[in-house]
Amino acid sequence: MRDLSAIVKAYDIRGLVGTQLDADTVRDIGAAFADLVGSAQVVVGHDMRDSSPGLAAAFADGVTGRGAGVLSIGLASTDMLYFAAGRLDLPGAMFTASHNPARYNGIKLCRAGAAPVGQDTGLTDIQREVEARTPPTPGTTPGKLETRDLLTDYVAYLRELVDLSSSRPLKVVVDAGNGMGGHTVPAMFDGLPMDIVPMYFELDGTFPNHEANPLDPKNIVDLRAKVREVGADAGLAFDGDADRCFVVDERGEPVPPSAVTALVAVRELAKDPGGTVIHNLITSHAVPEIVAEHGGKPVRTRVGHSFIKGEMAATGAIFGGEHSAHYYFRDFWKADTGMLAALHVLAALGEQDRPLSELTSAYSRYAASGEINSTVGDQAGRMAAVKNAFAGREGVRTDELDGLTVELGDGGWFNLRPSNTEPLLRLNIEAADDAAVAALRDEVLAIVRA
């Protein structure tokens, strides 16, 4: 029996091309997805990896073999696929491995309206059907394959949500990392008062310049240098499938995603006073503080897009943000789009005269460690040791919504979470200043790595 356990992840399907993920497997996944959603048509898009067009075609074969039609939108960013699924009210499949190396590929699936498909909402059912090799119903009439380019519609929709036409002129360096930002950015900024300085816009799934993962500081070194070199007002870095966007200020310094979350939240609350804003539990405490100060209702969730999207649906939230630079909008079918967040940042910058560093300083109130990973053999045991070490201290509060969060009486806090896929514990710390962060880091890591 075929075993898909190695490639079915919590939120998507991802694996090594040719060994774990091949045309036959993907064809069967397409058939199982068609059975799961029961839709007359499925929209399919793909990124720039060499393997993506062939795998997308195999998936389409599986869907049409079950009698459903396929609307192929060709080259697309992941948020373009979500746009198609939302605007057309169709289930969708995006072929990408995001920021993973070239030898990987994967599938992000959604239901009609861009509703997420994760292990608890369909991936397990797909895995079960593929492993059982469920045959098609005899006599099924194959569905039809259509093609449509939705880039122009996607651009028009986002530009309706954020109007940059009256911005002061801005010079913006954009590092596409040879990913799908090289496809979407030129169309998005065409005709706007933005002088775009492109970096690595050539679509190349081998990622010849650097990994398309701006979360790793080494991958934005070139962007930071270019911003300083050309005297830009801001820099943007997209990941491989261009659903995440990282921001750099005019000094070449990274703007924390939590600060971007707070900035965008304030702008969304100005349009919808009193709205709910979702933030995961390792975003800065500045986010819920600022949301509340602007009349909004902050709601804290676990890490992960399925939890964010689920809470947005349950609360009717207008916006949600994560520390990993995923940004979710009610006006974008509760899906994540880094491009829309980038437009908000540039609009906020362009409607006033201060530099980006000054503008965003109001949203960065505390010092943070960033994510620190430790390889451990006994995740549960090390987490219990940390919990015991802080238990009973005056003013300390703990919760286990997602891993272990410890709130200290002086306003500092940390979260320690196990990785779902590796023998790692992930530590995030926030405190009043760098010295307090360092002291807390050293104390917690001494226990974790003992």
N, C-alpha and C positions, 0 to 999 in steps of 0.2 A: 504494500500500500504506500502511495506517495505521502511524504511527511513534509508539511509546510511550516512546522513549528519554528524553524530557524529564520523564516522571512516574514511571518505575520507578527508585527509589532503592536504596541498598544494603540497607535493611531494610524498606522499605514502598513504597507507591505514594502519590504526593502531587502535587497540581497545582492550577491555577486552575480554579474551577468554571465550566462553560459553554464554556470554550475548550479546555482540556487534559483536563478531566474532566467528561464529560456522561453522561446516562443510557444512551445507546447503547454507549459505551465500557465503562461499568461493567457493563452486562448481559453483554457479551462476556467481561469479566474474570471475572464470576461463573461463566460456563460453563466457561472454561478452568480455574478453580480446582476446580470439580467434577470435571473430567477428571483434574487433577493428583492429587487426594487419593483419588478413587475411593470415597468414603464414602457410606453410605446417607442420611446427614443432615449438614447444616452448620449451625452456630449463628451467628447474625448479631446484632450490636448496633450502636448508633450514639450519637453525642454530641448536644449541644443546638444545633448549627449549623442554620440554616434549610434548608440543602441536604441535610443528613444523612438524614432519613427517606426522601426521594425516591430518593437514590442507593442507600440500603440496600434499598429495594424493587426497584430495577432489578437490583441484584446478585442478589437472591433469585429474580427472574424468570430470570436466566441459569442459576442453579443448578438450579431446578426444571425448566427446559427440557431439562436433561441427564438428568432422571429421578431426581435426588436430592431428598430433602426438605430443608426449611429450618425451623429452630427460631429464631424471632425473639424476642429478649429485650428489644427496645425500647431505651429510654434506659438507658445503661450507661456506667460508667467503663471504661477499657481493662483494668484489672485484674479487673473483673467479667466481661469477656469471657474473659479467661484462666481465671478460676475456672470458668466454664461449660465451657470446652474441657477443663479438667482433670478436674472432677468428673464430667462426662458422657462423657468420653473421645471428644470430637468435634472435628473441625477447625472453625476459626472465622474470622470476618471482623469487624473493628471499624472503623466509619466515623468517622474523626476526622482532623483535621490538628493535633492536640495544641495547641501554643501559637501556631501560625501565625495570621496575620490572617484575618478573616471570609471573604475572597474565596477562601480555599483550603479544600480538603478532601482526604481521603486514605483509604487502606485499610491497616490492619495485619492481616496474615494469620498464622494458625498452624495447625499440624497437630493431630491428636488428642493430648490430653495437654498442650496448650499449647506444643508444640515449635515453635520459630521457623521462619518461612519468609522467607529472604533471597534475594539474587541467586543465591547458590550452591546454594540448597536449594529452588528452585521458582519464584522471581520471573522468572528468565530464561526458563524454560519457558512460563510464562503469557504473557510478552511475545511470545514467538515464535508461540504459538498465536493470540493476538488479532490480531497483525499479519498472519498468514496467513488470518484469518477462517475458521477451521475450522468447517464446518457440523455441526449435530447429526446423530446417527444417525437415519435415517428411521424413523418409527413409534415413537419413544421416548415412553413414557407419562410425562407430567409428574409430578414429585414434589409432595408436599403441603406446604403452609405451616401451621405451628403457631406459637402464641405462648405464652410463659411468662414470668412475672416472677420473677427469681432474686435480687432485692435482699435479701429476708429470709434466704435460704439463704447468700448471700455474707456477710452480717453475722454470722450464727451461726457460720460456719466460722472467720472471723478472730477472733471473740471466744473461740472454743475454744482458739486458738493462744496468745492473750495475754489473760489474765484481769485486767480492771481493776475488778472488782466490789468488791475490798477496798482500793482505792487511797484515800489521804487525799483529801479534796475539793480539786479543782483548778479554777482559772479559766483557760480556754484561748480565745484569740482565733483564729478560723479565717477566712482569706481564701480563698474559693473562686474568686475571679477571674471570676465569672459562668459558671464551667465546671461540670464534672460533680461536683466536690466538693459543690456545693449540693444534689445529689441523694443522694449517699451518706453524707455526714457526719451529717445529722440522724438517719438510721436507725442508723448505727454507734454513736452516743453516747447514744441514747435509753435512759434508765433507769440510766445509769452516774453515779458521783459526780463529774461534770464539768459545770461551768457554762460552756457554750459561748456565746461572744460572736460572732455571725455577721457576716461582711463579704462583701457581693457574692454572696449565695447565689442570687439570681435567675438562672435559666438564660437566658443571652442570648449567642448566638454572634457578636454584633457587638462584644462586649467593651467596653461603654461606659465602664468605670471605668479599666482599664489592661489591657495585654496580659497574657494568662494564662501568663506565662513568669517564674516566680520566680527563675530563674537570673540575670536582669538586675536589678541592685540597685534601679533606679528603680521596679520593680514591687512591691517590698515596703516602700516608704516608708510607705504608709498602714497596713500591718500593724504595723510597728515603732512608729509613733506611737500606735496604738490600744492596743497592749500596755502602753505606759507610761501612757497616759491612764487605763485602767481597773484598773491594778495587777494584771495577769494573771500567772499563773505561767509561761506559755509562749504562743507563737504558732505557728500552722501555716499554710503557704501551698501550695496545690495548683496544678498547671498545668491546662491546659484539659481534658484527658481524665483528670485526677486519677490518673495512674499515678506521678507524682513528687510528693514532699512535701519542703518546706523548713521548717526549724525556726528559731524566734527565741526567745532566752531572755527572762527577766523584765526585763532592762534594755532590751529591744528590739534586742539585738545578734544578728546571724545566727550560728547554730551551723554550722560548716563541715560539709558532707556527709561528709568524711573522719572527723570526730569522731563523727558519727552512725553511720557504718559500724563504727568501732571499738567504740562502745557496744553496738550490736546484736550484733556478733560475740561480745563477751564474754558476753552473755546467751544466745546460741545455744550457745556452747561449754560453758556451765554445764549445759545440758541434754544435750549430746553431747560429752563430753570427748574431746580429741584430734582433733576434726573438722577438715576442710579448709575454709578461707575464701578466697574469690577476691577479688582487688582489681585494678583496672586500674592501669597504670603511672604515672598521674598523680594517684592518691590520695596522701595524705601518707605518708611513710615511718613515721609513727607507727602506721599500721594494721598492717603486718606485724610491727612490733616488739611491739605489744600482743597481737596474736594469738598470737605465739610465747610471750610471757610468761605467757599463760593456757593454755598447753599445746596450742594449735592449730597447724595447718600452713598458713602463708600461701602462696598461689600467685598469681603475677603474670601478668596477661594484657594483651593489646592493648585499646584503647578500643573499645567497641561491644557492644551486647547479644548479638549472635550469638556473639562470642568468649567473653563471660562464660558464657552458657548452655551453649556447647559444652564449656568447661572444667569447668563444674559437672557435666555429664553424664559426662565422662571420669574425673573424680576422685571423684565422689560427694560433692561439697562440700555443706556444710550451709547456706552463706550466701555472698552476694557483694555487693559495693558498688562504686559508681562515684562520681567527683567530681561528676557531674551530678545526683546525688540519685536515681539508679535503684538500687533495692535488690532483690536476688533471693534467694528462699528455696527450699530443697529441699522444705519442707513446703507450698509453693505451686506445685508442679510446675516448679520451677526458674525460674519467671517472676517478673517484677518487680511489686512492689506498694508504693507509697509509703504507703498506708494502714496496712499491717502494720508498717512501720518506725515510723510515727507512734505506733502503739499501744505498741510497745516503749519508745520514748522516754518516753511518758507513764507507763507502768508503772514504769520505772526511777525517774522523778521521784516518783511517788506512793507508792512503798514506803519512802521515807526523807524526812527533813525538810530537807535542804539545798536551796537554790535551784538552778535549772537551770544557771546560769552556773558555779556551783561544781562541780556534778556533772559537767559536760562538760569542765571545764578539764583534768581528768586525761587526756582523750583528744586534746587539742590541744597538741602539744609544740613545734611549729615555726611560723615565720612563712611566709606564702605570698603569691604575687603575684596569684592568680587568673589566669584566661585572658586573655592579651593578644594581640590579632589585628593582623597587619600585612599590608597589601595589597602583593604583590610580583609582578613579571612573570615571574621565573625562580625558581620554588620550589626546584628541585633545585640550582641554582647557589648560591643564598643558604644553603641547608642545608650544602652542601659547604664554603662559606667559613667557616661557624661551626665545623664539624667540624675543619677545618684549623687554625683559630685556637686551639683547645683541645688539639689533638693534641700529645703529647709532654710536656705539663706534668706535673710530679711529682704522683703520687697520683691522676691523672685516669683514669677508666674510661669507655668509651662502649659503647653497644649500639644496634642499629637494629631492635628488635622492632616498634616502631611510631613512625616518624619517627626522630629522633635524641635519645637520652637521654645526658646527660653527668653523671657522678657526680664531684664534686670531692673532694679529699682531706680537706676540712674538714667534711664532712657535708652541704654544700649540693649541690643538683642542679637540673637543668632538663631539660625535654623540649620539643623543637621539632617540630611535626607539620604536614604540609600538609593543608588542607581537601580533602575529596573532591569538593566541589561549587563552590567559589569559589577565586579566585586569592589565597588567604590562607595565611599561616603562623601557627600557633597556639603561643604560648609559655606554659609553666607553670614557675614557679620555686618552690623551697622552700629555706629556709636557717635558720640559728639565730635570726636576729632581722630586724627590718624594714630595718635599715641594710644588712645583708648581702644581703637580697633586692633592695634598690634598686640596690646597686652591680653585682650580677650582671645585673639587668635592663638597666641602662644599657649595660653592655658588650656583651651579646648583641644588643640592639636597634640599637646603632650598626653592627653588621655586617649584620644583616638588612635594615635600611633604608638602607644605604649607596647 
